[in-house]
Amino acid sequence: MITSAARTVGFQPKERNVFFHILTACNLACRHCYINPAQHGTAAVSRETMEKWLHLFYDPSRETNLIFLGGEPTLHPELAAGIKTAGQLGYRSVTVDSNGFLFHDLLGKITPAEAVISFSLDGPTPEVNDPIRGQGVFAVCTANIKKAVAMGFDISLIYTVSRINIEHLARMPALLAELGVKRFFIQVIGIRGKSAGSIKDQLQLTPEEWLTVIPRVAQTAAAMGIHAIYPKVFLDPGEEFLCAGRVADNYFIFPNGRVYRCPLCEDFPVHAFTIDHNRLIPNTGLTEERFFTLDIAEGCVMNKLLQPGNIRYDAQGKPLHRISCCLLKQEMLAHSS
């Protein structure tokens, strides 16, 4: 009998992840894009800067995972060169998060051993996906997924769940199985960038929606042999709150030199570090790291400050749900019993 159960993926000692936004430009205009040009800039890093910053964040004494992001990172003509530099340095893994257009013939310039390609798709059909991500995006993205799978690349798919598309999430495992995708990231909508504006109330899910729908779909995917991963979001009763900012090293790098430790903070100039003349300089004053030390009944203090709509209270003012660190994940894998 094949069964699956959710497992919380705890933060590992000395865990280290580098999220490198090499540009902020994109060929799409997704309704939930988190890029904020006023805070993140509009430039792309040069090849020389990309290589210097890859050296800056590489630590030979620790295993470091690298994720290239944008905007759309494949718009950068030197992305393939950056991937090869990262491999030569010794990054543990290299992933490219793409909207699926794969500009500059990326698949022809790198090998499957050099990078994982993570595609974003927000619906099981063009009728669901394209109103969110753009006309014709579904066809291009799925065609390039098939191409990458046929070439032997390790592929994953990210589905950002909001009120717009949650009712269609259950149809995704069948599509992934058809496309040959073996890893499925179900992502909660982030109230950042565009989503933090007037449309936020149309996008954000209730705790009941998340807790009812997401684990069930993840279990369906796992039963089909697909590794399903999704944010913990809500802590179990009595479960300890852990902040990645305290126990792990995550760096979210933007082209203007800002470096954040928590993605929830990216709409604000509270970044922990600035890259200046190829040096990582700690910022002083009221930065995100000062908030990480606070313990509150609601769990994540950044969520309480920036996304308080996630939290409800009982008549005595006690939170009904405690919010986990946004980087804490759960996973489901099928296994025989």
C-alpha positions as CSV (number, residue, x, y, z in Angstrom):
1,M,0.0,0.0,0.0
2,I,1.3,3.5,-0.9
3,T,0.8,6.1,1.7
4,S,2.0,9.6,2.4
5,A,2.2,11.9,5.4
6,A,3.4,15.5,5.8
7,R,6.8,15.9,7.3
8,T,8.1,19.3,8.5
9,V,11.5,20.0,7.0
10,G,13.3,21.6,9.9
11,F,16.1,24.1,9.5
12,Q,19.5,22.4,9.4
13,P,22.5,23.6,11.4
14,K,24.7,25.8,9.2
15,E,22.1,25.6,6.4
16,R,23.0,28.2,3.8
17,N,21.0,29.4,0.8
18,V,21.7,32.3,-1.6
19,F,18.8,33.8,-3.6
20,F,20.4,35.9,-6.2
21,H,18.2,38.4,-8.2
22,I,20.5,39.2,-11.1
23,L,18.0,41.6,-12.6
24,T,14.4,42.9,-11.9
25,A,13.2,43.1,-15.5
26,C,10.6,40.6,-16.8
27,N,8.8,39.9,-20.0
28,L,5.6,39.2,-18.1
29,A,3.4,41.3,-15.7
30,C,2.0,38.7,-13.3
31,R,-0.7,39.9,-11.0
32,H,1.2,38.8,-7.9
33,C,4.7,39.8,-8.8
34,Y,6.7,40.6,-5.6
35,I,9.4,42.7,-7.3
36,N,9.4,46.3,-6.1
37,P,11.5,48.5,-8.4
38,A,11.5,51.4,-5.9
39,Q,13.2,49.1,-3.4
40,H,15.1,46.6,-5.6
41,G,16.2,48.9,-8.5
42,T,15.7,48.5,-12.3
43,A,19.3,47.5,-13.3
44,A,20.8,44.1,-14.1
45,V,24.1,43.1,-12.6
46,S,27.0,42.9,-15.1
47,R,28.8,39.6,-15.7
48,E,31.8,41.0,-13.8
49,T,29.6,41.9,-10.8
50,M,27.7,38.6,-11.0
51,E,31.0,36.7,-10.7
52,K,32.3,38.8,-7.9
53,W,29.2,38.4,-5.9
54,L,29.2,34.6,-6.5
55,H,32.7,34.6,-5.0
56,L,31.6,36.8,-2.2
57,F,28.8,34.5,-1.0
58,Y,30.6,31.2,-1.6
59,D,31.9,29.6,1.6
60,P,34.2,26.6,1.0
61,S,33.6,25.4,4.5
62,R,29.8,25.2,4.2
63,E,27.4,23.7,1.7
64,T,25.6,26.5,0.0
65,N,22.6,26.3,-2.4
66,L,22.2,29.0,-5.0
67,I,19.0,30.1,-6.7
68,F,19.1,32.5,-9.6
69,L,16.0,34.8,-9.8
70,G,14.7,37.9,-11.4
71,G,12.5,39.4,-12.7
72,E,13.1,36.7,-15.3
73,P,16.7,35.6,-14.9
74,T,16.9,34.0,-18.3
75,L,16.6,37.5,-19.8
76,H,20.2,38.1,-18.6
77,P,22.5,37.2,-21.5
78,E,25.2,36.1,-19.0
79,L,23.1,33.7,-16.9
80,A,24.8,30.6,-18.4
81,A,28.2,32.0,-17.6
82,G,27.0,32.7,-14.0
83,I,25.8,29.1,-13.7
84,K,29.1,27.7,-14.8
85,T,31.0,30.0,-12.4
86,A,28.9,28.8,-9.5
87,G,29.6,25.2,-10.5
88,Q,33.3,25.8,-10.7
89,L,33.3,27.5,-7.3
90,G,31.6,24.5,-5.7
91,Y,28.0,25.6,-4.8
92,R,26.2,22.5,-3.6
93,S,23.2,23.1,-6.0
94,V,22.3,25.7,-8.6
95,T,18.6,26.4,-9.5
96,V,17.1,28.8,-12.0
97,D,13.6,30.0,-11.2
98,S,12.0,30.9,-14.6
99,N,8.6,31.9,-15.9
100,G,9.2,29.3,-18.6
101,F,10.4,31.4,-21.6
102,L,14.1,30.4,-21.2
103,F,15.6,33.2,-23.2
104,H,19.1,33.2,-24.8
105,D,18.9,29.4,-25.5
106,L,19.7,28.6,-21.8
107,L,19.1,24.8,-22.3
108,G,21.6,24.8,-25.2
109,K,24.3,26.5,-23.1
110,I,24.3,24.5,-19.9
111,T,24.1,20.8,-19.1
112,P,21.6,19.0,-16.8
113,A,24.4,18.5,-14.3
114,E,24.9,22.2,-14.0
115,A,21.5,23.4,-12.9
116,V,17.9,22.6,-11.9
117,I,15.2,24.5,-13.7
118,S,12.2,25.5,-11.7
119,F,9.2,26.7,-13.7
120,S,6.3,28.8,-12.5
121,L,2.8,28.0,-13.6
122,D,-0.4,29.1,-11.8
123,G,-3.1,27.0,-13.5
124,P,-3.6,23.6,-15.1
125,T,-5.0,25.2,-18.3
126,P,-4.4,28.4,-20.3
127,E,-7.9,29.6,-19.1
128,V,-6.7,29.6,-15.5
129,N,-3.0,30.4,-15.9
130,D,-2.9,33.1,-18.6
131,P,-5.2,35.7,-16.9
132,I,-2.7,35.6,-14.0
133,R,0.6,35.4,-15.8
134,G,-0.1,36.6,-19.4
135,Q,-1.6,35.6,-22.7
136,G,0.1,32.5,-24.2
137,V,2.3,31.8,-21.2
138,F,0.8,28.4,-20.5
139,A,1.7,27.1,-24.0
140,V,5.2,28.4,-23.9
141,C,5.9,27.2,-20.4
142,T,4.6,23.7,-20.8
143,A,6.4,23.3,-24.2
144,N,9.7,24.3,-22.6
145,I,9.1,22.0,-19.6
146,K,8.6,19.1,-22.0
147,K,11.8,20.1,-23.9
148,A,13.8,20.3,-20.6
149,V,12.5,17.0,-19.4
150,A,13.4,15.3,-22.7
151,M,16.9,16.8,-22.5
152,G,17.4,15.2,-19.0
153,F,17.2,18.3,-16.8
154,D,16.0,18.1,-13.2
155,I,12.7,20.0,-13.3
156,S,10.4,21.4,-10.6
157,L,7.3,23.5,-10.8
158,I,6.0,26.3,-8.5
159,Y,2.3,27.1,-8.2
160,T,1.5,30.3,-6.3
161,V,-1.9,29.7,-4.6
162,S,-4.3,32.6,-4.2
163,R,-8.0,33.0,-4.1
164,I,-7.9,33.3,-7.9
165,N,-6.7,29.8,-8.6
166,I,-7.0,27.7,-5.4
167,E,-10.1,25.8,-6.8
168,H,-7.9,24.6,-9.7
169,L,-4.9,23.4,-7.7
170,A,-6.3,19.9,-7.4
171,R,-5.9,19.5,-11.2
172,M,-2.2,20.2,-11.1
173,P,-0.8,16.7,-10.1
174,A,-2.3,15.1,-13.2
175,L,-0.7,17.8,-15.4
176,L,2.7,17.4,-13.7
177,A,2.5,13.6,-14.2
178,E,1.8,14.2,-17.9
179,L,4.7,16.6,-18.2
180,G,7.1,14.4,-16.3
181,V,7.7,16.8,-13.4
182,K,8.7,15.1,-10.2
183,R,8.9,18.0,-7.8
184,F,6.0,20.3,-7.0
185,F,6.3,23.5,-4.9
186,I,3.0,24.9,-3.7
187,Q,3.6,28.5,-2.7
188,V,1.5,30.8,-0.6
189,I,0.7,34.2,-2.1
190,G,3.1,36.8,-0.6
191,I,1.7,40.2,0.3
192,R,4.6,42.0,-1.3
193,G,5.1,44.0,-4.4
194,K,1.9,44.2,-6.5
195,S,0.1,41.9,-4.0
196,A,0.6,44.4,-1.3
197,G,-1.6,47.0,-3.1
198,S,-5.3,47.3,-3.6
199,I,-5.8,43.7,-4.8
200,K,-4.4,42.0,-1.7
201,D,-7.9,41.3,-0.2
202,Q,-8.8,39.5,-3.5
203,L,-5.7,37.2,-3.3
204,Q,-5.0,36.1,0.3
205,L,-6.4,32.8,1.6
206,T,-8.0,32.1,4.9
207,P,-6.4,29.6,7.3
208,E,-9.2,27.2,6.6
209,E,-8.7,27.3,2.9
210,W,-5.0,26.7,3.2
211,L,-5.2,23.9,5.8
212,T,-8.0,22.2,4.0
213,V,-6.9,22.3,0.4
214,I,-3.1,22.3,0.3
215,P,-2.3,19.1,2.3
216,R,-4.9,17.2,0.4
217,V,-3.5,18.2,-3.0
218,A,0.0,17.5,-1.8
219,Q,-1.0,14.0,-0.8
220,T,-2.6,13.4,-4.2
221,A,0.7,14.5,-5.8
222,A,2.8,12.3,-3.5
223,A,0.6,9.3,-4.3
224,M,1.5,9.8,-8.0
225,G,5.2,9.8,-7.2
226,I,5.6,13.6,-7.2
227,H,7.6,15.1,-4.3
228,A,5.3,17.8,-2.9
229,I,6.7,20.7,-0.9
230,Y,4.8,23.7,0.6
231,P,5.2,26.3,3.4
232,K,4.2,25.2,6.9
233,V,2.4,28.6,7.4
234,F,0.5,27.6,10.6
235,L,2.2,25.9,13.5
236,D,0.7,22.9,15.2
237,P,-0.5,23.4,18.8
238,G,2.5,23.4,21.1
239,E,5.0,23.4,18.2
240,E,8.1,25.6,18.8
241,F,8.5,28.7,16.6
242,L,11.8,28.9,14.9
243,C,13.0,31.8,12.8
244,A,15.3,31.1,9.9
245,G,16.9,34.5,10.6
246,R,18.2,33.1,13.9
247,V,19.1,29.5,13.0
248,A,20.0,29.5,9.2
249,D,21.9,31.7,6.7
250,N,19.6,32.9,3.9
251,Y,20.7,35.8,1.7
252,F,18.3,37.5,-0.7
253,I,20.4,39.6,-3.0
254,F,19.2,42.4,-5.3
255,P,20.9,44.2,-8.1
256,N,21.1,47.5,-6.2
257,G,23.3,45.8,-3.6
258,R,20.6,45.3,-0.9
259,V,20.8,41.9,0.9
260,Y,17.9,40.8,3.0
261,R,17.7,37.8,5.5
262,C,13.9,37.6,5.4
263,P,11.8,37.8,2.2
264,L,8.9,39.4,4.0
265,C,11.0,42.5,4.5
266,E,11.8,43.1,0.9
267,D,9.3,46.0,0.4
268,F,11.1,48.1,3.0
269,P,14.6,49.6,3.4
270,V,15.4,47.4,6.5
271,H,17.9,45.1,4.8
272,A,20.5,43.6,7.0
273,F,23.4,44.1,4.6
274,T,24.6,46.2,1.7
275,I,27.1,45.1,-0.8
276,D,29.6,47.9,-1.2
277,H,32.7,47.6,-3.4
278,N,32.4,43.8,-3.3
279,R,32.2,43.7,0.5
280,L,29.2,42.6,2.6
281,I,28.6,45.5,5.0
282,P,26.2,45.0,8.0
283,N,23.7,47.8,8.2
284,T,23.1,49.7,11.5
285,G,19.9,51.1,12.9
286,L,16.5,49.5,12.6
287,T,17.1,46.5,10.4
288,E,15.2,43.3,10.0
289,E,17.7,41.4,12.2
290,R,16.5,43.4,15.2
291,F,13.0,42.0,14.8
292,F,14.2,38.4,14.6
293,T,14.9,38.3,18.3
294,L,11.4,39.2,19.4
295,D,9.1,36.4,20.7
296,I,5.4,37.0,20.4
297,A,2.3,34.8,20.8
298,E,1.5,35.1,17.1
299,G,4.8,33.3,16.1
300,C,6.5,35.2,13.2
301,V,6.9,38.8,14.2
302,M,7.5,39.9,10.6
303,N,4.1,38.4,9.6
304,K,2.5,40.2,12.5
305,L,3.9,43.5,11.4
306,L,3.6,43.1,7.6
307,Q,0.8,40.6,6.9
308,P,-1.5,40.8,10.0
309,G,-4.5,39.6,7.9
310,N,-3.1,36.1,8.4
311,I,-3.9,36.1,12.1
312,R,-7.3,35.8,13.9
313,Y,-7.9,36.1,17.6
314,D,-10.4,34.6,20.1
315,A,-12.5,36.6,22.5
316,Q,-9.6,36.8,25.0
317,G,-7.2,38.2,22.3
318,K,-5.3,34.9,21.9
319,P,-4.3,34.1,18.3
320,L,-6.2,31.2,16.9
321,H,-3.3,30.2,14.7
322,R,0.5,30.8,15.3
323,I,2.3,31.7,12.1
324,S,5.5,29.8,11.2
325,C,8.6,31.2,9.6
326,C,7.8,31.7,5.9
327,L,10.9,29.6,5.1
328,L,9.8,26.6,7.1
329,K,8.5,23.8,4.7
330,Q,6.5,20.7,4.8
331,E,6.9,17.8,2.3
332,M,5.0,14.7,1.2
333,L,6.6,11.7,-0.4
334,A,4.9,8.4,-1.2
335,H,6.2,5.3,0.6
336,S,5.2,1.7,0.8
337,S,3.7,0.4,4.0
